[in-house]
Amino acid sequence: VILQMLALRLGSIDEFPFLDPPRHESVRDGFKTLYELGAIDEHRRLTDVGRRLSQLPVDPRIGRMILAAEGEQCLHEVLIIAAALETQDPRERPVDKQAAADEKHGQWAHPDSDFLSLLNLWDFYHKLKDELSRNQLQKACRQNFLSSNRMREWLDVHRQLVRLVTQANLKIPPRRDDYDAIHRSLLAGLLSNIAMRVDRFEYQGAGSQRFQMWPGSSLFKNKPSWLIAAELLETSRRYLRTAARINPDWIEPLAGHLVKRSYSQPHWSKRRRSVMAYERVTLFGLPIVAQRQVRYGPHDPVEARRIFIQNALVEGLFDAKAAFYEQNRALLKRLREEGNRARRADLFVSDQALYEFYHERLPDNIYDWATLRRWLDTAAPDEIERLAMRRSDVLPQADDEDELEFPDRYDLGDLSVQVEYRFQPGETDDGLTLTIPREAVSRLDADRLDWLVPGMLEEKITALIRTLPKSIRRSLVPAPDTARQAAGMLHFGQGPFLQTVAQTLSRLAEEPIGVEAFELDKLPAHLRFNVRVIDANGKLLARGRDLNSLRAELHIEAEQSDEGVIADARWERDEIVAWDFGELPQRVPVKRGAFALPAFPTLIDRGRSVSLRLVDSLSLAERRARAGVRRLFAIAEHRELRAHVVWLPRWDEMQRFAMTLPHQRTLAEQVMDLLADLALRQVPLPRDADQFAAACKQARKQLSYAVQEAAGVLPKIFETYQAARLALDELRGVEKLKSATDDIERQLGELLAEGFLAETPWQWLVHVPRYLQAILIRIDRLRSGGQARDAQALAELRVHLDRFRQRAQELATQNEDDPALDEYRWLIEEYRVSLFAQQLGTSTKVSSQRLEKHWRTLA
């Protein structure tokens, strides 16, 4: 109906005044079938095939087979098969005589095609018809388990089809029984009925549907890899019925408008003088072409152009005869020879400079030798002349390079190492190289490394601009000029490099540019620091330009030793229970080959003793040392601290509540640490035995005040925690509240983490009862149907939580701490109160905007 309406130009089917309008799904499926058959295009306009199909008043799929058969010169055979497909199967299989029927039907079976089995049956019947009387023919049909009526119906439909194709001026040639031609014709009408064998029993069809072969098919035992089926039958299982083996190579020419193509591994082919890639072609999810090489330029001209310039022109894999290219290679050869003689690295042209030279001069539509040759044949002489390289194009005169632009040393906190400069494109050590001892790897900051040195800032920004999508890049051309302007706006070394550059380019382009827009994998290697890591004997342990990969290779983060510890036997002692190890200096030098590595002595709390170690960070050393001093004080005053703990108000009740916490240490041990910490908080960090004795004396005086402070806070913490834990347990299993309960669970784990009493700054620990009370109020509101408001508040909170946790993790891997980040963490807790329990009030003014402002100061 759709086909005839389109042919007669009766307008939109959706607006046609049908007496009984068809269902929308039926109309949609009809258009889908017509598009599959090539009868309409993607705009639902009739094609030439569609116009020819409209002249054949048959099922469009049958009509498509007939049109294809005319071109394949097998219309005679296909008309017989098409007539069979339009009628009921004449073969009978009585329940009580199935074996006998199968035996008789087997005489016509074709091993590869049920369609040709029908053709064999046609020939068999016509032979009987020519030799036997009508009664004898009927008897022969019964003996061969054939329905006489259905056979006659088959013949009638065939006569009608012959008449129709004759009226349509289609010529019926003599029979050839060409297997390939017949099945290509059938395939034209059955494209959505193709299937691929995936295992011994199953086939995969369109849309990843799974089928089995119909047991009565002649293909049942010898299942081909690819087939088409006239019928997809669904009973208790899905079956392929009336099927035939096909060659998957037949599919693409018939289904070019339906297939999907994807491309991988683009590369320059010197032999083909073109950028090639591997193409994968699928139809309805089936891989009709698993992998073949094709020219990549027509499919992704931008990437193909980049590969052509980089691999062919810059790297010299271009072997075609082009006058400009031969001239350029001769110039580069002369420059290399001059550089070798004069030992001047500035006469060696970098790959980046060559790339920029060709990138700026070649038209955008050139991506291989064929497109370049066509352009050279038609371009104006002055355009071609621009491709002829001059010394000034690739070696611009630079200002005097002073030590500020290209410094000799690179500071890693307290360690200064030499910067080595090499101009060796393609070599492992090309660019800037730092050689450092293994212990200094943890001091490297990826953000600081990204800045390189001031003299290379413009070049790196230029390269970053080149990696941007063309839609963004248009606002930043010419790239070198923009890079120069951007570099002038930056404060070198301040802030994360990529984020800072992206913000600066955003201002210049007057549109937002995110860090994710940079394609960093396209950045030349020499625009990243090369780091060489050596041991104490100067032996190379690892090298690389990716800091995370380097740390992983050296197993720095995975080692089970103390974080940030520098091995040195002179500063290693365990099982210390009193200050009997002499002085604890703020820093000491440690010899590592040619390096004098600054190290920081510290005390590491082991629970029942302390250890003396060296670490690589002053802030880490002081943080560890304070915990170590607290442990030594707790050991010295153990009996006094224990007595204060057991006499705390509601002590037995607190112990019961604390039993639900997954902590390794007892509550008494943790409270003793807290009391020791409170007593020592105003005492300067001692550096020798006398200072430690004075610190202990002062702390003992403060101990009673510490107990009073703790007594006012601890019972509230554990009582409210227990109430919050019980209330949260009641909500477990409620799926719609899962996001909220997961967040509360994690918050409780963070507030009362192992060692929280001593590790949480006292100024914030006093507010923990209020944070827990806010959780109770939040749970109560969730019970009362407030999940929508809770979800909205949680979404506002998550942006702050996620970036805090990410930054905290980064600092942990670097063995660093940041008091400003700690403050941000507790401001988030105050923000939780304002979101979920506003009536409790906050200890300071807090809002999303204030948190954002605080975060910007951190960045």
Protein Blocks (a to p, Z undefined) as FASTA:
>chain_A
ZZmmmmnonojfklpccfbdcdfklmmmmmmmmmmnopacfkopacfklmmmmmpccdfk
lmmmmmmmmmnopmmmmmmmmmmmmpccfbdcdfklmmmmmmmmmmmpcfkbmklmmmmm
mmmmmmmmmmpcfklmmmmmmmnopafklmmmmmmmmmmmmmmmmmnopacdddekiakl
mmmmmmmmmmmmgccdfbfmbccdehhiacdddfkbmklmmccfbdcdfbdcdffbccde
hiadddfklmmmmmmmmmccddehiacdfklopacddddddeehiafbfbacddfklmmm
mlmmmmmmmmmmmnopacbdcfklmmmmmmmmmmmmmmmmnopaklpccfklmmmmmmmm
pcfkbcbfklmmmmmmmmcfklmmmmpccfklmmccdddddfklmccbdcehjaccdddd
dddehiakgcjdddddfklmmmpcfklmmnopaklmmmmmmmmmmmpcfklmmmmccfkl
mmmmmmmmpcghiajfklmmmmmmmmmnopacdfklpcfklpcfklpccdddddfkopaf
bgcjbfklmmmmnommmpcbdehiacdfklgcehiabdcebpadfbdcddehjaccdddd
ddddehjaccddddfbfklmmmmmmmmmmmmmmmmmmmmmmmmmmmpghklmmmmmmmmp
ccfbdfklmmmmmmmmmmmmmpccdfbfklmmmmmmmmmmmmmmmmmmmmmmmmmmmmmm
mmmmmmmmmmgoilklmmmmmmmmmmmmmmmgghklmmpcfklmmmmmmmmmmmmmmmmm
mmnopmmmmmmmmmmmmmmmmmmmmmmmmmmmnopacfklmmmmmmmmmmmmmmmmmmno
pabdcdfklmmmmmmmmZZ
